[in-house]
Amino acid sequence: MKLKIVLIWLVMVFAGCATPLTIAGKSTKVTFNPEEVKGCRYIQTITTIGKFAIGGVSESRLSATNLAKNKAAELGGNILYVKSMTTSPSLATTLSADVYSTSQ
């Protein structure tokens, strides 16, 4: 019985979907090209962590990206220049990005 409870608990802990995008986050552009942010107003650097989910690495990366897009929008940005994205052995993804705004 204890084993069943532990297994159910583990499934609940690791199950899940990617972090959803907010309405504002949906309009935030993501780029890996520094040329695309030239002339844009720098806001700040952010770091997000997408946790492991049933979807594995791709779900973790999507969560980290969605968290970053949502945060960029909260800060008044609309373009996200991703500087690094790494996935740990525990399948958590850390994303570091600069937030920019195309409006001066």
N, C-alpha and C positions, 0 to 999 in steps of 0.2 A: 504494500500500500504506500509506504514512504517513497519507494522508487517511482511510482506513478505520479505522486504529488511533485516530486523533484522534476520529473520529465515534463509535466504540464507547466511548471514554473519556468523551466528553461525555454520552452517553446514560446511562452508569453514574453519573456525577456528579449529573446532574439528575433521574434516575429515583428513585422512592421513594414511600413512602406516608407518611401523617401519623404523627406520634409516637404509639405506642400508649398507652392508659391503663393504669395499674397498678390493682390491685384497689381500693386505697384511693382512688385518683384518680377512679374511677368513681362514688364516693359524694359527691364534692365538687360542690356546687351553684354555678352561675355566675349572677351577677346584674349588671345595669347600673343597678339602682335603689338609691340610697343608703338609702332607707327600709327595705329588707329587712335591713340590717345593724345597724339601731338596736337597742341592747340586747345586741349580740353582743360578745364579747371580741376586740379587735384583737390580731393577732399581729405582722405586719410587711407591708411593701410589697415586692412582687417584680416583676421584669421578665423576660420570656421572649422568645425569638426563634424563630419558625417559619421554617425555610429553604424556599426555592423547591423545588417538586417538580413532577412531570409534571402533577399536578392543578391547578397554577396557584395563583391567589390563594386559592381556597377551601381547598385543601390546606395552604397556608402558614398560614392563619388557624386551621385545625383543629389543626395541629401546635403553634402558639403557645398555643392554649387548653388542649390536652392536657398540654403541658409545665407550664403554670401550675396545672392541677388536680392533677397529680402532685406538684408542689412544695408546694402548699398542704397536701395530705395528709401529706407528709413533715414539715411544720412543726407538725402537729397541728390544722390547720384543716379546716373542712368547708363553708365558704362563701367564695366568691371574688367580690369587688366589683371589676369591671373599670372602671378609670378612663379608659383609652385603648387603642385598637388601631389601629395605622397600618401600611400596607403601602408599602414603598419601591419605587422604580422597578425594583430588582432582584428584586422580588416576595417579599422577606423581610418577614414580619409581626412587629412588635414590640408586645407586650402588656404593659401596666402595670396591676397590680391590688393591692388590699389583701386580705390573708388574714385571715379571722375564724373564730372558733369559736362555735358556738351554745351550747356548754357553758361554764358559768362556772367 
